[in-house]
Amino acid sequence: MARAKTTFRLKILGKTIRTYLVPPTHSGLCDGPEDGDPGHGRYEENSLKVYVAAGQPLEQEQDTHLHELFHVIDDLLDIGLAEEQVVKLTTA
């Protein structure tokens, strides 16, 4: 497995969130061992880590970071946003 590069750390609601820019094949992008189609980004709730696939065009990479950070906020505040709502917030 390729090594993840920390891109930044930030605090949201007192919790430290670490984001990593990783190769598109990195296991952090997968929902589980059977996930054959990893996405461009993923938020790992248990470890408060965000993984973003490297190699995306800059604007898409920025959108992916923002999208995953909306998932973080949703999780920490227990809002219950649907994926469609997170997408709308990201592209607003």
N, C-alpha and C positions, 0 to 999 in steps of 0.2 A: 504494500500500500504506500502511495506517495505521501510525503509529509505535508501537513497543513501549515500554511503561513498565516499567522495572526495579522489581520489587517487593521483592526482597532478594537479597543475596549471602551465601553461606555456604561454609564449608570442610568438605569431606568427604574424609577420607584425604589431607589436604594439598592437595587440588585445589579451586580456587575455582569454585563453581557459581553462575551467575547465573540468576535466574528472572524471567520477564517476564509481565505480565498484558496480554493482547493481545485485539483484537477477534476474534470468532469466525471471521472471514474471513481472518485473518492467515496468510501463507504459512508461518510457523513451525509451524503446527498440522498442516500437510500432510506426508505422507511423500514426496511428489514432485509434479511438475507434473501428473501424471495422476490424483492423488488427489482424487476428487470428493466424498469424505465425510470431511473432517477431524474429528478427535476433539476432546475437551474439553481435552486436554493432550498434550504431546510432549516427549521428551528428545532433544536433538541431541548425539550422542556426540562428534562431531569438535570442536565448539566449547564443550562442557560447558554448554550452555544448556537451560533448561527453559521451555517456553511453556505458559501456562494461559489458556484462553478466559475473557474477562471476561463479566460478565452472568449467570453461574451463581448460583443461590442460595448463600449463604455456606458452608453445610456441604458442599455439592457442590464448591465451589471449593477448600475446605480438603482434602477427600478427593483431589481431582485433584492438588494440590501434593504431598501425601503419596505418592500412587501414582507420580508421576513421580520423586520422590526415591528411592523403592524401586528404580526402574529405574536411577538413577544408581549406587546402592550395588551393585546387581547387576552393572552394567557394570564399575565400578572394581575389584571383587573377583573378576570373572570367574566368578560363581556359576552362571549359566546357568538362571535362573528362567524358567519358562513364564509367559505372560501370566495364566493362571488362578491361579498361585501369587502373583503380584504383587497381583491383585485380592483374594485371600484375606487377604494381609498388610494391605492397605489397610483392609479392612472388619472386621478382627479386633477 
